[in-house]
Amino acid sequence: MSDYETIEVRPMSERCGAEVLGIDLGGRIGNRQWDEVRRAFAEHGVIFFREQRLTPEQHLDFARRWGPIDVNRFFQAVPGYPEIAEVRKEPEQKTNIGGGWHTDHSYDAAPAMGSILLAREVPEHGGDTLFSSMYAAWDALSEGLKETLLALRAVHSAAHVFGEKGGYKQAAAGGPQFKNAALAVGEVSHPVGIVHPESGRRALYVNPAFTLRFEGWTAAESKPLLDFLYAHAARPEFTCRFRWREGSIAFWDNRATWHYALNDYHGDRRVMHRITVAGSMLG
């Protein structure tokens, strides 16, 4: 985009994502360039970087410029770096991590601001990640449905995913990759149509992985409307697709996007390092 002076920003699709070129995240980032990266993040919901051969320390330094780090209580950490979660799939595993539309940490009272995922080892083919804009999803709803949703809060939980009887505990992707299943308890609620704390824009804030029902509604009553919203938010025109290479980084806004890690590389290893930046209460 021509109005960026210190970086090049190439949109990945009309409504979601952009690749940022002309920056070394492991080097010194001046204030002017930093302001432009922040603007690209706010405008596109998820930004991508290539050829970033970061050490764990550099990865952490970049994350800390955005805010405090939110240590994921369920993922195993990279050895020696408790603030970096390891997202790994071995060749013999059939189930991957993040293999469905979701947004990270919606089960927390103060959901994470963003996630910074760095590719350490990727398969030759497959393993792409899809992203979808929840700004676009909200904007495309009818005015009548928006009015209905603005009166609703949704209940979120991690128990059915990371808990003692959760999906990952039962699947091959579980085992040593996850910990603290006993901490996956309780429920929180958030507005369905949040006001993004930085951009001020409305975004749809429900997701198939962690949303259970609408507050004050039963699960059965909630299901038809939630199913409609999930299908609506995953419409192709709201999405982009990112092909990973070693050293690639995706940094997404958990309050404004969904993501989906494709599980189409059986027999190959994929190793990613993720740092999560803490967020705030949503209104």
DOVOZA-631070 format. One record per atom (N, C-alpha, C): residue in one letter; x, y, z; atom name. Coordinates in steps of 0.001 Angstrom, whole numbers, plus 500000, padded with zeros to 6 digits. Atoms other than C-alpha are relative to their C-alpha. Example, Ala and Ser with C-alpha at 12.3 -4.5 7.8 and 13.67 -1.06 7.14 Angstrom:
<sites>
> r/x/y/z/a
> A/500890/498810/500000/N;
> A/512300/495500/507800/CA;
> A/500900/501200/500000/C;
> S/499180/498810/499940/N;
> S/513670/498940/507140/CA;
> S/499230/501090/500730/C;
</sites>
This chain:
<sites>
> r/x/y/z/a
> M/500850/498811/500000/N;
> M/500000/500000/500000/CA;
> M/500891/501246/500000/C;
> S/499134/498858/500238/N;
> S/501401/503361/498957/CA;
> S/500155/500912/501207/C;
> D/499909/499074/498876/N;
> D/500712/505157/502250/CA;
> D/500892/499486/501116/C;
> Y/498974/500470/499070/N;
> Y/503294/503038/504100/CA;
> Y/501357/500425/499456/C;
> E/498725/499456/500461/N;
> E/506762/504575/503938/CA;
> E/501193/499128/500366/C;
> T/498836/500757/499537/N;
> T/509048/502206/505883/CA;
> T/499855/498500/499797/C;
> I/500248/501409/500266/N;
> I/507473/498839/505041/CA;
> I/499123/499884/498760/C;
> E/500934/500296/501090/N;
> E/505638/497243/502132/CA;
> E/498923/499080/500554/C;
> V/501117/500782/499488/N;
> V/502191/495867/502959/CA;
> V/499182/499485/498820/C;
> R/500713/500625/501110/N;
> R/500611/493397/500520/CA;
> R/498789/499241/500545/C;
> P/501186/500714/499514/N;
> P/496996/492421/501321/CA;
> P/499929/498589/499424/C;
> M/500137/501394/500423/N;
> M/496396/488671/501173/CA;
> M/498650/499754/499332/C;
> S/501323/500063/500597/N;
> S/492714/489111/500340/CA;
> S/499324/501331/500264/C;
> E/500672/498705/499872/N;
> E/490160/491895/500227/CA;
> E/499687/500344/501449/C;
> R/500487/499715/498647/N;
> R/489039/491531/503852/CA;
> R/500875/499457/501120/C;
> C/499264/500665/498920/N;
> C/491660/489541/505748/CA;
> C/501467/499821/499651/C;
> G/498593/500338/500076/N;
> G/495404/489503/506228/CA;
> G/500826/500834/499049/C;
> A/499053/499309/500873/N;
> A/498461/491183/504765/CA;
> A/501401/499515/500314/C;
> E/498589/500331/499845/N;
> E/502092/490276/504199/CA;
> E/500783/501301/500153/C;
> V/499183/498811/499738/N;
> V/504600/492807/505586/CA;
> V/501430/499701/499583/C;
> L/498641/500182/500515/N;
> L/507911/493125/503768/CA;
> L/500860/501199/500360/C;
> G/499064/498911/499772/N;
> G/511029/495191/504316/CA;
> G/500291/500262/501455/C;
> I/499732/499828/498578/N;
> I/511522/494593/508022/CA;
> I/500688/498756/500547/C;
> D/499306/501079/499291/N;
> D/513858/492484/510155/CA;
> D/499550/500054/501446/C;
> L/500559/499982/498649/N;
> L/512013/491607/513355/CA;
> L/501053/499719/501063/C;
> G/498928/500255/499055/N;
> G/515265/490521/514970/CA;
> G/500963/501161/500152/C;
> G/499117/498840/499948/N;
> G/516942/493867/514363/CA;
> G/499358/501159/500740/C;
> R/500536/498800/499355/N;
> R/516355/497382/515554/CA;
> R/498839/500547/499173/C;
> I/501175/499465/500670/N;
> I/512861/498609/514690/CA;
> I/499751/501401/500551/C;
> G/500197/498620/499574/N;
> G/512585/502383/514823/CA;
> G/498541/500314/500256/C;
> N/501365/499645/499622/N;
> N/509513/504180/516117/CA;
> N/499083/500171/498797/C;
> R/500826/499777/501187/N;
> R/508293/505166/512667/CA;
> R/499593/498685/499361/C;
> Q/500310/501299/500578/N;
> Q/508532/501649/511316/CA;
> Q/499077/499213/500919/C;
> W/500847/500700/499040/N;
> W/506995/500265/514489/CA;
> W/498555/500481/499912/C;
> D/501353/499453/500127/N;
> D/503995/502576/514138/CA;
> D/499311/499468/498749/C;
> E/500607/500508/501228/N;
> E/503458/501346/510591/CA;
> E/499646/498523/500123/C;
> V/500347/501414/499756/N;
> V/503587/497692/511642/CA;
> V/498733/499911/500838/C;
> R/501204/499995/499159/N;
> R/501010/498434/514346/CA;
> R/498761/500370/499179/C;
> R/501138/499607/500839/N;
> R/498790/500135/511787/CA;
> R/499588/498868/499057/C;
> A/500315/501134/500876/N;
> A/499046/497164/509406/CA;
> A/499254/498910/500773/C;
> F/500656/500993/499156/N;
> F/498079/494836/512263/CA;
> F/498545/500397/500267/C;
> A/501355/499531/499704/N;
> A/495038/496964/513157/CA;
> A/499113/499957/498758/C;
> E/500800/499930/501226/N;
> E/493906/497298/509539/CA;
> E/499638/498629/499454/C;
> H/500176/501280/500700/N;
> H/494272/493666/508447/CA;
> H/499676/498822/500910/C;
> G/500384/501066/499076/N;
> G/493669/491571/511594/CA;
> G/501048/498937/500191/C;
> V/498881/500940/499910/N;
> V/496577/489243/510822/CA;
> V/501059/500464/499008/C;
> I/498900/499603/500879/N;
> I/499992/490118/509396/CA;
> I/501040/498889/499970/C;
> F/499064/501088/500245/N;
> F/502637/487807/507977/CA;
> F/501377/500553/499637/C;
> F/498617/499615/500273/N;
> F/506429/488045/507788/CA;
> F/500738/498769/499482/C;
> R/499189/501090/500564/N;
> R/508918/485929/505815/CA;
> R/501459/500153/500421/C;
> E/498543/500025/499806/N;
> E/512542/484915/506385/CA;
> E/500417/500674/501301/C;
> Q/499675/499437/498683/N;
> Q/512599/485829/510072/CA;
> Q/500697/498913/500832/C;
> R/499221/501032/499310/N;
> R/515381/483680/511545/CA;
> R/500252/500443/501446/C;
> L/499909/499456/498652/N;
> L/514688/484704/515117/CA;
> L/500484/498963/501003/C;
> T/499708/500819/498830/N;
> T/516280/483289/518223/CA;
> T/498792/500069/500926/C;
> P/501101/499875/499040/N;
> P/513849/482571/521075/CA;
> P/500008/501350/500724/C;
> E/499921/498706/499329/N;
> E/515118/485728/522770/CA;
> E/499449/501125/499113/C;
> Q/500510/498989/500924/N;
> Q/514364/487833/519672/CA;
> Q/498487/499875/499820/C;
> H/501441/500257/500071/N;
> H/510936/486222/519375/CA;
> H/499302/500620/501215/C;
> L/500563/499431/498771/N;
> L/510245/487196/522994/CA;
> L/500074/501524/500003/C;
> D/499854/498547/500033/N;
> D/511578/490728/522496/CA;
> D/498927/500632/499116/C;
> F/501037/499474/500891/N;
> F/509221/491283/519574/CA;
> F/498637/499944/500673/C;
> A/501299/500141/499338/N;
> A/506253/489966/521549/CA;
> A/499820/501026/501115/C;
> R/500113/499088/498855/N;
> R/507005/492134/524576/CA;
> R/499779/501452/499574/C;
> R/500276/498638/500465/N;
> R/506838/495285/522463/CA;
> R/498503/500236/499859/C;
> W/501445/499871/500147/N;
> W/503134/494559/522044/CA;
> W/499284/500002/501350/C;
> G/500643/500056/498694/N;
> G/502378/493878/525695/CA;
> G/500538/498843/500814/C;
> P/499571/501124/499170/N;
> P/502819/491391/528550/CA;
> P/499684/498665/499327/C;
> I/500204/501329/500585/N;
> I/503096/487740/527607/CA;
> I/499019/499201/500856/C;
> D/500995/500861/499365/N;
> D/500186/485448/528428/CA;
> D/500483/498557/499853/C;
> V/499465/501362/500061/N;
> V/501676/482059/529302/CA;
> V/498843/499008/499942/C;
> N/501077/500967/500150/N;
> N/499382/479323/528033/CA;
> N/500155/498887/501028/C;
> R/499905/500965/498900/N;
> R/498588/477018/530934/CA;
> R/499798/498554/499550/C;
> F/500276/501356/500470/N;
> F/497764/473998/528754/CA;
> F/501073/499447/499062/C;
> F/499009/500460/500960/N;
> F/500577/473832/526154/CA;
> F/501345/499752/500693/C;
> Q/498624/500187/499555/N;
> Q/504007/472396/526821/CA;
> Q/500865/501122/499438/C;
> A/499137/498899/500417/N;
> A/506697/475057/526632/CA;
> A/501235/499481/499268/C;
> V/498699/500275/500599/N;
> V/509846/475144/524533/CA;
> V/501009/499868/501148/C;
> P/499052/500170/498895/N;
> P/512620/473803/526798/CA;
> P/500849/501248/500239/C;
> G/499231/498825/499634/N;
> G/514245/476694/528644/CA;
> G/499292/501318/499777/C;
> Y/500734/498771/500303/N;
> Y/511613/479201/527509/CA;
> Y/498526/499817/500380/C;
> P/501372/500274/499544/N;
> P/508435/478907/529604/CA;
> P/498945/500895/499384/C;
> E/500975/499094/500603/N;
> E/506806/481839/527794/CA;
> E/499691/499651/498541/C;
> I/500220/500403/501392/N;
> I/506996/480105/524384/CA;
> I/499371/498618/499976/C;
> A/500683/501294/500121/N;
> A/504493/477337/523688/CA;
> A/500452/499294/498725/C;
> E/499635/500787/501175/N;
> E/505431/474533/521328/CA;
> E/498746/499366/499405/C;
> V/501110/500603/500738/N;
> V/502879/473519/518711/CA;
> V/500613/498999/499039/C;
> R/499258/501045/500714/N;
> R/504144/470213/517380/CA;
> R/499058/498892/499549/C;
> K/500635/501231/500466/N;
> K/502826/467372/515257/CA;
> K/501078/499091/499440/C;
> E/499010/500971/500450/N;
> E/504991/464286/514792/CA;
> E/499443/499169/498841/C;
> P/500459/500738/501179/N;
> P/504858/462091/511665/CA;
> P/498958/498925/500292/C;
> E/500937/501083/499693/N;
> E/502960/459307/513433/CA;
> E/498654/500480/500541/C;
> Q/501242/499479/499434/N;
> Q/500264/461585/514873/CA;
> Q/498959/500254/498913/C;
> K/501093/499789/500943/N;
> K/496878/461785/513173/CA;
> K/499250/501296/500247/C;
> T/500742/498788/499636/N;
> T/495349/464728/515036/CA;
> T/500967/501151/500212/C;
> N/499123/498841/499817/N;
> N/496880/468188/514873/CA;
> N/499415/500933/501060/C;
> I/500446/498981/499058/N;
> I/496594/471172/517218/CA;
> I/499393/501149/499206/C;
> G/500645/498878/500679/N;
> G/494153/473860/516136/CA;
> G/499316/499632/498716/C;
> G/500592/500468/501246/N;
> G/492516/471752/513446/CA;
> G/498514/500253/499891/C;
> G/501387/499570/500138/N;
> G/489228/473649/513372/CA;
> G/499945/501492/500258/C;
> W/500098/498551/499816/N;
> W/488038/477235/513338/CA;
> W/499909/500351/501482/C;
> H/500010/499578/498599/N;
> H/488744/478977/516650/CA;
> H/500734/501325/500139/C;
> T/499150/498881/499614/N;
> T/490252/481990/518361/CA;
> T/500597/499671/501358/C;
> D/499293/500408/498791/N;
> D/492818/481574/521126/CA;
> D/499494/500744/501237/C;
> H/500226/499433/498665/N;
> H/491987/482125/524791/CA;
> H/498652/500697/500184/C;
> S/501312/499394/499731/N;
> S/488335/483117/524439/CA;
> S/499397/499459/501289/C;
> Y/500470/500581/498735/N;
> Y/487844/480919/527515/CA;
> Y/500549/500738/501219/C;
> D/499472/499206/498891/N;
> D/489734/483487/529633/CA;
> D/499146/501249/500222/C;
> A/500772/498797/499685/N;
> A/488074/486407/531417/CA;
> A/500539/501210/499255/C;
> A/499358/498958/500806/N;
> A/490567/488734/529694/CA;
> A/500708/499292/498844/C;
> P/499419/500776/501105/N;
> P/491177/487042/526322/CA;
> P/501287/500613/499464/C;
> A/498719/499566/500547/N;
> A/494591/487233/524708/CA;
> A/499807/500993/498865/C;
> M/500028/499024/501089/N;
> M/495281/490180/522419/CA;
> M/500384/499357/498677/C;
> G/499532/500564/501250/N;
> G/497266/488290/519835/CA;
> G/500919/498821/500209/C;
> S/499098/501144/499976/N;
> S/499339/485238/519000/CA;
> S/501032/500158/498899/C;
> I/498888/499845/500937/N;
> I/502750/485297/517305/CA;
> I/500599/498620/499764/C;
> L/499613/501376/500307/N;
> L/503445/481966/515607/CA;
> L/501164/500008/499013/C;
> L/498779/500062/500798/N;
> L/506923/481256/514215/CA;
> L/500249/498569/499553/C;
> A/499778/501333/500562/N;
> A/507577/478299/511911/CA;
> A/501453/499583/500175/C;
> R/498658/500556/499813/N;
> R/510582/476235/513003/CA;
> R/500274/498834/499051/C;
> E/499849/501141/500914/N;
> E/510017/473084/510925/CA;
> E/498650/499742/499353/C;
> V/501274/500151/500699/N;
> V/507357/472667/508262/CA;
> V/500098/498888/498966/C;
> P/499985/501042/501033/N;
> P/506344/469874/505876/CA;
> P/500221/500603/498623/C;
> E/499771/499523/501367/N;
> E/507233/470122/502217/CA;
> E/498700/500426/499349/C;
> H/501315/499688/500546/N;
> H/503543/470151/501349/CA;
> H/498989/500004/501134/C;
> G/501077/499976/499020/N;
> G/500455/471052/503365/CA;
> G/500360/500798/501239/C;
> G/499785/499301/498738/N;
> G/500106/472543/506818/CA;
> G/499704/501484/499953/C;
> D/500366/498585/500074/N;
> D/498685/475896/505688/CA;
> D/499073/500362/501157/C;
> T/500956/499511/499011/N;
> T/496657/478042/508090/CA;
> T/499039/500964/499330/C;
> L/501042/499106/500483/N;
> L/493363/479724/507227/CA;
> L/499672/501022/501074/C;
> F/500434/498937/499097/N;
> F/492257/483006/508783/CA;
> F/498710/500598/499471/C;
> S/501242/499356/500396/N;
> S/488891/484729/508776/CA;
> S/499780/501255/500826/C;
> S/500201/498707/499349/N;
> S/487992/488333/509619/CA;
> S/498648/500051/500698/C;
> M/501251/499851/499262/N;
> M/485395/488753/512345/CA;
> M/499449/501416/499890/C;
> Y/500538/498697/500393/N;
> Y/485118/492429/511396/CA;
> Y/499077/499817/498791/C;
> A/500783/500206/501219/N;
> A/483930/491347/507949/CA;
> A/498751/499191/500292/C;
> A/501157/500828/499654/N;
> A/481656/488703/509455/CA;
> A/498912/500841/500655/C;
> W/500990/499148/499338/N;
> W/479967/491273/511694/CA;
> W/499380/500980/499005/C;
> D/500489/498979/500929/N;
> D/479672/493913/508977/CA;
> D/498982/499434/499019/C;
> A/500868/500600/501010/N;
> A/477919/491472/506627/CA;
> A/498672/499503/500562/C;
> L/501275/500411/499406/N;
> L/475131/490601/509090/CA;
> L/498930/501053/499737/C;
> S/501105/499060/500150/N;
> S/471703/492175/508689/CA;
> S/499912/500888/501237/C;
> E/500157/499091/498867/N;
> E/470860/495138/510884/CA;
> E/499126/499389/501079/C;
> G/500869/500644/499021/N;
> G/468125/493118/512543/CA;
> G/500739/498985/500848/C;
> L/499250/500992/499240/N;
> L/470455/490293/513514/CA;
> L/501055/500672/500875/C;
> K/499039/499273/499164/N;
> K/473104/492741/514720/CA;
> K/499326/500509/501269/C;
> E/500718/499488/498835/N;
> E/470510/494304/517028/CA;
> E/499728/498884/501002/C;
> T/500232/501152/499121/N;
> T/469626/490876/518408/CA;
> T/501282/499589/500708/C;
> L/498738/500471/499433/N;
> L/473264/489903/518931/CA;
> L/500589/500983/500997/C;
> L/499461/499009/499069/N;
> L/474139/493158/520673/CA;
> L/499413/499854/501402/C;
> A/500621/500233/498694/N;
> A/471803/492121/523485/CA;
> A/500477/498707/500650/C;
> L/499604/501328/499530/N;
> L/473548/488762/523935/CA;
> L/501457/499959/500455/C;
> R/498656/500416/499621/N;
> R/476583/487440/525720/CA;
> R/500097/498499/499751/C;
> A/499783/501428/500239/N;
> A/478114/484033/524933/CA;
> A/500919/499431/501071/C;
> V/499236/500694/498980/N;
> V/479563/481516/527381/CA;
> V/501096/499182/499321/C;
> H/498830/500692/500560/N;
> H/483050/480132/526668/CA;
> H/500659/499152/501090/C;
> S/499306/500875/499056/N;
> S/485029/477300/528271/CA;
> S/501090/499224/499280/C;
> A/498930/500845/500546/N;
> A/488198/475237/527785/CA;
> A/499857/498547/500432/C;
> A/500073/501330/499387/N;
> A/487023/472159/529713/CA;
> A/499818/498891/498970/C;
> H/500299/501052/500981/N;
> H/485697/470225/526715/CA;
> H/501127/499833/498982/C;
> V/498857/500088/500919/N;
> V/488948/470859/524814/CA;
> V/501253/499529/500731/C;
> F/498753/500279/499295/N;
> F/491821/470816/527335/CA;
> F/499796/499274/501332/C;
> G/500274/500590/498702/N;
> G/490103/469248/530369/CA;
> G/500303/498514/500080/C;
> E/499705/501417/499748/N;
> E/490457/465791/531892/CA;
> E/499266/499079/499027/C;
> K/500769/500798/500956/N;
> K/487748/464474/529561/CA;
> K/499873/500713/498655/C;
> G/500073/499182/501201/N;
> G/488435/466952/526769/CA;
> G/500486/499298/498751/C;
> G/499677/500587/501290/N;
> G/489018/466315/523115/CA;
> G/501468/499675/499821/C;
> Y/498581/500268/500181/N;
> Y/492810/466602/523200/CA;
> Y/500498/498918/500941/C;
> K/499605/501055/499065/N;
> K/493082/464342/526240/CA;
> K/499715/498627/499392/C;
> Q/500416/501268/500586/N;
> Q/491318/461636/524254/CA;
> Q/500678/499708/498667/C;
> A/499450/500166/501345/N;
> A/493103/462214/520944/CA;
> A/501497/499763/500027/C;
> A/498564/500257/500107/N;
> A/496544/461276/519729/CA;
> A/500820/501278/500123/C;
> A/499268/498731/499891/N;
> A/497468/464984/519725/CA;
> A/500236/500388/501443/C;
> G/499861/499662/498592/N;
> G/497235/464976/523505/CA;
> G/501278/499428/500590/C;
> G/498825/500581/499378/N;
> G/499551/463175/525863/CA;
> G/500968/501053/500463/C;
> P/498978/499107/499451/N;
> P/502828/464951/526571/CA;
> P/499949/501427/499475/C;
> Q/500039/498646/500542/N;
> Q/501985/467988/524440/CA;
> Q/499163/500950/500850/C;
> F/500887/499177/499200/N;
> F/499418/469217/526956/CA;
> F/500188/499721/501475/C;
> K/499829/500118/498556/N;
> K/499445/469800/530689/CA;
> K/498852/500713/500702/C;
> N/500931/499259/499132/N;
> N/497322/471095/533560/CA;
> N/498539/499822/499603/C;
> A/501397/500236/500382/N;
> A/494087/469477/532401/CA;
> A/499038/500348/501131/C;
> A/500864/499704/498857/N;
> A/492717/469961/535908/CA;
> A/499667/501489/500105/C;
> L/500270/498561/499955/N;
> L/492897/473745/535382/CA;
> L/498962/500437/498971/C;
> A/500984/499660/501034/N;
> A/490471/473618/532458/CA;
> A/498598/499892/500584/C;
> V/501305/500008/499327/N;
> V/487450/474402/534608/CA;
> V/499403/501403/499929/C;
> G/500673/498716/499954/N;
> G/484886/477152/534805/CA;
> G/499567/500502/498638/C;
> E/500527/499383/501206/N;
> E/483102/479304/532267/CA;
> E/500100/501512/500134/C;
> V/500009/498530/500035/N;
> V/483314/482958/531241/CA;
> V/499018/500425/498916/C;
> S/500873/499500/501058/N;
> S/481016/485118/529156/CA;
> S/500558/501307/499450/C;
> H/499581/498794/500701/N;
> H/481773/487834/526605/CA;
> H/498862/500472/499106/C;
> P/500995/499524/500977/N;
> P/479610/490071/524414/CA;
> P/500163/499282/498665/C;
> V/499945/500647/501314/N;
> V/478729/488478/521086/CA;
> V/500498/500975/498934/C;
> G/499505/498963/500902/N;
> G/479345/491735/519257/CA;
> G/500891/500952/500772/C;
> I/499093/499198/499180/N;
> I/482436/493194/520908/CA;
> I/500384/501281/499280/C;
> V/499340/498826/500534/N;
> V/483863/496650/520431/CA;
> V/501493/499788/500185/C;
> H/498564/500258/499907/N;
> H/487519/496123/519613/CA;
> H/500661/501111/500805/C;
> P/499452/498978/499103/N;
> P/489538/497894/522333/CA;
> P/500973/500981/499350/C;
> E/499097/499073/500669/N;
> E/492024/499445/519882/CA;
> E/499358/500677/498792/C;
> S/500530/499431/501241/N;
> S/490203/499930/516591/CA;
> S/498649/500664/500192/C;
> G/501347/499483/499801/N;
> G/486763/500702/518012/CA;
> G/498964/499379/499081/C;
> R/500923/500658/500928/N;
> R/485216/498478/515327/CA;
> R/499276/498836/500686/C;
> R/500723/501161/499527/N;
> R/482581/495835/515984/CA;
> R/500566/498740/499359/C;
> A/499569/501301/500503/N;
> A/483634/492202/515632/CA;
> A/499112/498924/500599/C;
> L/500756/501147/499509/N;
> L/481738/488938/515969/CA;
> L/500905/499199/500920/C;
> Y/499127/500693/499049/N;
> Y/483041/487148/519061/CA;
> Y/499337/498739/500554/C;
> V/500315/501379/499630/N;
> V/481944/483516/519125/CA;
> V/500892/499127/499138/C;
> N/499202/500897/500839/N;
> N/483888/480518/517833/CA;
> N/499639/498553/500300/C;
> P/500464/501379/499833/N;
> P/483171/476801/517299/CA;
> P/500756/499192/501043/C;
> A/499197/500814/499082/N;
> A/485969/475551/519561/CA;
> A/499631/500224/501459/C;
> F/500114/499693/498573/N;
> F/485275/477315/522850/CA;
> F/498668/500608/500430/C;
> T/501296/499448/499634/N;
> T/481789/478865/522724/CA;
> T/499015/498869/500264/C;
> L/500939/501054/499608/N;
> L/479180/476737/524523/CA;
> L/498557/500345/499681/C;
> R/501409/499607/500126/N;
> R/475916/478704/524389/CA;
> R/499903/501494/500263/C;
> F/500262/498619/499617/N;
> F/474397/482113/524850/CA;
> F/499627/500049/501478/C;
> E/500304/499849/498582/N;
> E/474156/483362/528406/CA;
> E/498484/500115/500193/C;
> G/501434/500026/499753/N;
> G/470662/482635/529756/CA;
> G/499225/499100/499066/C;
> W/500616/500938/500934/N;
> W/469939/480194/526909/CA;
> W/500543/498593/500286/C;
> T/499482/501362/499938/N;
> T/470237/476415/526898/CA;
> T/500890/499750/498783/C;
> A/499164/500362/501150/N;
> A/472740/474721/524607/CA;
> A/499146/499670/498787/C;
> A/500887/500360/501110/N;
> A/469873/473342/522524/CA;
> A/499395/501242/499350/C;
> E/500551/498759/500542/N;
> E/468319/476797/522149/CA;
> E/501055/500794/499231/C;
> S/498919/499218/500599/N;
> S/471683/478315/521252/CA;
> S/500490/499425/498680/C;
> K/499338/500669/501120/N;
> K/472755/475753/518680/CA;
> K/499598/500525/498622/C;
> P/500314/499543/501367/N;
> P/470753/476910/515618/CA;
> P/500621/501340/499646/C;
> L/499430/498685/500299/N;
> L/471897/480521/515878/CA;
> L/501519/499934/499960/C;
> L/498550/500132/500038/N;
> L/475480/479587/516728/CA;
> L/500455/499313/498716/C;
> D/499630/500685/501243/N;
> D/475607/477172/513791/CA;
> D/499919/500953/498814/C;
> F/500101/499023/501083/N;
> F/474398/479940/511499/CA;
> F/501177/500965/500022/C;
> L/498892/499046/499885/N;
> L/477016/482360/512822/CA;
> L/501323/499364/499608/C;
> Y/498751/500680/500358/N;
> Y/479805/479782/512446/CA;
> Y/500114/499839/498483/C;
> A/499964/500156/501457/N;
> A/478877/479046/508828/CA;
> A/500190/501352/499317/C;
> H/499877/498648/500557/N;
> H/478527/482758/508113/CA;
> H/501431/500522/500122/C;
> A/498668/499432/499754/N;
> A/481899/483691/509666/CA;
> A/501090/499296/499208/C;
> A/499010/500748/500773/N;
> A/483734/481024/507651/CA;
> A/499823/500166/498491/C;
> R/500198/499793/501433/N;
> R/482511/482322/504287/CA;
> R/501324/500340/499322/C;
> P/498690/499820/500649/N;
> P/485408/482255/501801/CA;
> P/500397/501455/499777/C;
> E/499651/498618/500292/N;
> E/485186/485981/501029/CA;
> E/500523/500763/501214/C;
> F/499464/499367/498795/N;
> F/486129/486779/504642/CA;
> F/501395/499478/500357/C;
> T/498824/500759/499578/N;
> T/489223/484555/504648/CA;
> T/501238/500274/499160/C;
> C/498764/500100/500766/N;
> C/492831/484260/503578/CA;
> C/500703/498707/500411/C;
> R/499275/501262/499759/N;
> R/495224/481304/503432/CA;
> R/501499/500270/499947/C;
> F/498564/499735/499897/N;
> F/498869/481338/504505/CA;
> F/500786/498713/499844/C;
> R/499096/501132/500230/N;
> R/501499/478942/503176/CA;
> R/501281/500254/500781/C;
> W/498842/499836/499129/N;
> W/504253/478447/505728/CA;
> W/501296/499594/499318/C;
> R/498635/500423/500262/N;
> R/507975/478321/505147/CA;
> R/500774/500146/501299/C;
> E/499177/499834/498806/N;
> E/510683/477940/507770/CA;
> E/500370/501483/500158/C;
> G/499711/498595/499753/N;
> G/511153/481354/509371/CA;
> G/498832/500927/499747/C;
> S/501193/499175/500173/N;
> S/507646/482564/508527/CA;
> S/499361/500286/501356/C;
> I/500729/499617/498795/N;
> I/505647/484392/511187/CA;
> I/498607/500464/499607/C;
> A/501348/499455/500071/N;
> A/501915/484940/511473/CA;
> A/499681/500610/501360/C;
> F/500387/499309/498771/N;
> F/500716/487455/514045/CA;
> F/498550/500432/499831/C;
> W/501424/499734/500176/N;
> W/496958/487497/514447/CA;
> W/499369/500608/501250/C;
> D/500775/499357/498951/N;
> D/494510/489520/516505/CA;
> D/498890/499041/500407/C;
> N/500987/500971/499549/N;
> N/492493/487060/518577/CA;
> N/498606/500586/500165/C;
> R/501292/499357/499807/N;
> R/489706/489600/519017/CA;
> R/499316/500333/498681/C;
> A/500534/499592/501297/N;
> A/489208/490194/515311/CA;
> A/500114/498929/498923/C;
> T/499855/501065/500996/N;
> T/490040/486900/513555/CA;
> T/499739/498633/500621/C;
> W/499921/501431/499708/N;
> W/489538/483162/513606/CA;
> W/501208/499451/499243/C;
> H/499010/500708/500805/N;
> H/492186/480689/512433/CA;
> H/499754/498498/500060/C;
> Y/500269/501426/500207/N;
> Y/492258/477043/511331/CA;
> Y/501273/499391/499412/C;
> A/498783/500675/500462/N;
> A/495412/474885/511055/CA;
> A/499615/498729/499241/C;
> L/500394/501144/500823/N;
> L/494925/472442/508182/CA;
> L/500840/498771/500349/C;
> N/499351/501258/499617/N;
> N/495752/468811/508944/CA;
> N/500122/499096/498775/C;
> D/499889/500690/501289/N;
> D/496855/467621/505510/CA;
> D/501436/499617/499682/C;
> Y/498584/500334/500214/N;
> Y/500468/466542/506000/CA;
> Y/500395/498770/500822/C;
> H/499734/501215/499230/N;
> H/500273/463093/507598/CA;
> H/501322/499366/499571/C;
> G/498705/500599/500264/N;
> G/503653/461438/507899/CA;
> G/501157/500978/500043/C;
> D/498963/498978/499915/N;
> D/505551/464719/508207/CA;
> D/499950/500687/501360/C;
> R/499924/499257/498740/N;
> R/506679/466772/511186/CA;
> R/499746/501489/499732/C;
> R/500215/498549/500038/N;
> R/505551/470348/511838/CA;
> R/500220/500527/501410/C;
> V/499661/499444/498687/N;
> V/507027/472389/514698/CA;
> V/499916/501524/499921/C;
> M/500204/498562/499961/N;
> M/505910/475920/515529/CA;
> M/500206/500493/501436/C;
> H/499848/499365/498688/N;
> H/506736/478276/518415/CA;
> H/499002/501159/500091/C;
> R/501042/498983/499858/N;
> R/503888/480431/519696/CA;
> R/500164/500791/501294/C;
> I/500051/499110/498843/N;
> I/503960/483430/522000/CA;
> I/498676/500738/499955/C;
> T/501299/499349/499909/N;
> T/500657/484862/523169/CA;
> T/500133/501293/500791/C;
> V/499954/498694/499352/N;
> V/500300/488537/524054/CA;
> V/498700/500218/500764/C;
> A/501156/499843/499126/N;
> A/497959/489310/526939/CA;
> A/499079/501106/499507/C;
> G/500996/499014/500394/N;
> G/494762/491270/526364/CA;
> G/499272/500576/501206/C;
> S/500792/499353/498958/N;
> S/492022/492919/528380/CA;
> S/498567/499523/499928/C;
> M/501416/500329/500009/N;
> M/488355/492528/529252/CA;
> M/499356/500592/498749/C;
> L/500665/499570/501230/N;
> L/486054/492841/526247/CA;
> L/498653/500640/500310/C;
> G/501274/499333/499801/N;
> G/483114/495189/526012/CA;
> G/499278/500191/498685/C;
</sites>
